[in-house]
Amino acid sequence: MSEQEILKPKIKLSRTKNAVRNIYSGMFNKIFTIFFPFLIRTVLIKKIGIEYAGLNSLFSSILQVLNLTELGFASAVVYSMYKPIAEDDKDTICALLNFYKRVYFIIGLVILALGTAVMPFLPHLIKGNVPQDINIYVLYSIYLVNTSLSYLLFGYKNSLLNAHQRRDVISNILTITQGLMNICQLLILVTIKNYYLYVLMMPIFTVLNNVMVGIETKRMFPEYSCKGKLDISVKKDIRKKVAGLMISKLAQTSRNSFDSIFISAFLGLAMTTIYSNYLLVISAITGILNIVINSLQAGVGNTLQTETKEKNYENLKKFNLLYTLFVGWCTTCMLCMYQSFMELWLGKDFLLPFGAVVLLCLYFYILKAGDINSLYYNASGMWWHGKYRAITEALLNLLGNFILVKYIGIYGIVISTVITAIIGHFWNGQFLFKLYYKNNKMIRYFLFEGMIAVMSFSICILTFTATTFIPELDATRTFIFTLLITGTVATILFSFSYIFVSRILKLTIYKIKK
């Protein structure tokens, strides 16, 4: 590194301001977009049929698998932008943008080709009958075109907004386009009841969303354009990170998308719909929590480039304390209210066994309790080092799904997912401490996480026990009473938990003991 590079000042983003702005915009978008999917899914099941919702879940899962073609280029390029943004290196940013544009165009074409190759196998992924008025090949083609368009048309523009910590712009545009799409879909389901036209709204509004993002990005960052070439060393670094990211995405996809594919192939479209209904609740809560994580991503990436390791270690502990306690509170509310909400929403015919619900809540806690570790893991670009962890996780989940679904049905799907989530949680933390912090505090940190987990599970059991005293009532009143008791008891207990952790153990939000 030259003396000029050493003396070059670092540009710090307005991290707090941007994070707060991103969170507000993301929350508004999520509240708006959570309501409509629930409403649309209800109308879809009631007005058209449960099998249609099952097809929607199946095709979405197949295309999420095909999205592995993206290989993690988005995250790798955004990570590569953190340093040139901090150093105000416009030439490198333009070259990265040019490289990203060309890669994304190729990815869009590859997804289109691979998706077409999958079409002959579609009947083998569906157990039982398909609605008579549906041609699965035509329907699948619409989903495929929608996925390809997200890459072929200005998809690369998102990287500038993400790297500059301006996800609020993406959220605001998404609120407009998704809101309009959902309104159109609702009108179609209620009036025309044409499922093809309902699905056709997706590619139309994908185009609108990408065009709006492209226009706004050009307005905000006119100094950046797709030009220039990257140094060979930068391309080599990106390729290495992409290889690690591809494997990490394989693990994530094996947990999410392959579950629905196995359920459809072995248990049928109806069970796929019921399972997806429960996942929709998890997805809604996860989406709200991800707003916080995504809003902090660029700020953490900038901090890793401009602050000391000790400062970043303290921030890690601060974030993890508050976030994990909130995840525990969410898990408690889910366990207590899941069944009463599902009965109120769709009826008793759409309920999973309570044992499966407990496993889903456990999966949610393990998955989200590792978010802060993953936040720093991703921001530090350690994807390549976790490649064997990701491969092991993906293979275990696929093997577990294939074997267990035959013998214990839906329980097998959830159990294999829980096991792989545990593996991912601990290995991410291990790599973070081993490769970035390079200190001996890892065991102490995991003990801290374990203490929070034991505390959260204890509160979860106590709160659930309190809700068992609710007498047998109709679905509406049962849900209301469960909501009141759960909200009151869980909030009080978790508030005391925070006081215990922060005061007794000297782990306050403002100053954490080294």
Buried (B, 14 or more C-beta within 10 A) or exposed (E): EEEEEEEBEEBEBEBEEBBEBBBBBBBBBBEBBBEBBBBBBBBBBEEBBBBBBBBBBBBBBBBBBBBBBBBBBBBBBBBBBBBBBBBEBBEBBBBBBBBBBEBBBEBBBBBBEBBEEBEEEBEEBBBEEBBEEBEBEEBBBBBBBBBBBBBBBBBBBBBBBBBBBBBBBBBBBBBBBBBBBBEBBBEBBEEEEEBBBBBBBBBBBBBBBBBBBBEBBBEBBEEBEBEBEBEEEBBEBBEBBBBBBBBBBBBBBBBBBBBBBBBBBBBBBBBBBBBBBBBBBBBBBBBBBBBBBBBBBBBBBBBBBBBEEEEBBBBBBBBBBBBBBBBBBBBBBBBBBBBBBBBBBBEEEBBBEEEBBBBBBBBBBBBBBBBBBBBBBBBBBBBBBBBEBBBBBBBBBBEBBBEBBEEEBBBBBBBBBBBBBBBBBBBBBBBBBEEBBEEEEBEEBBEBBEBBBEBBBEBBEEBBEBBEEBEEEEBEBBBBBBBEBBBEBBBEBBEEBBEEBBEEEEBBEEEBEE
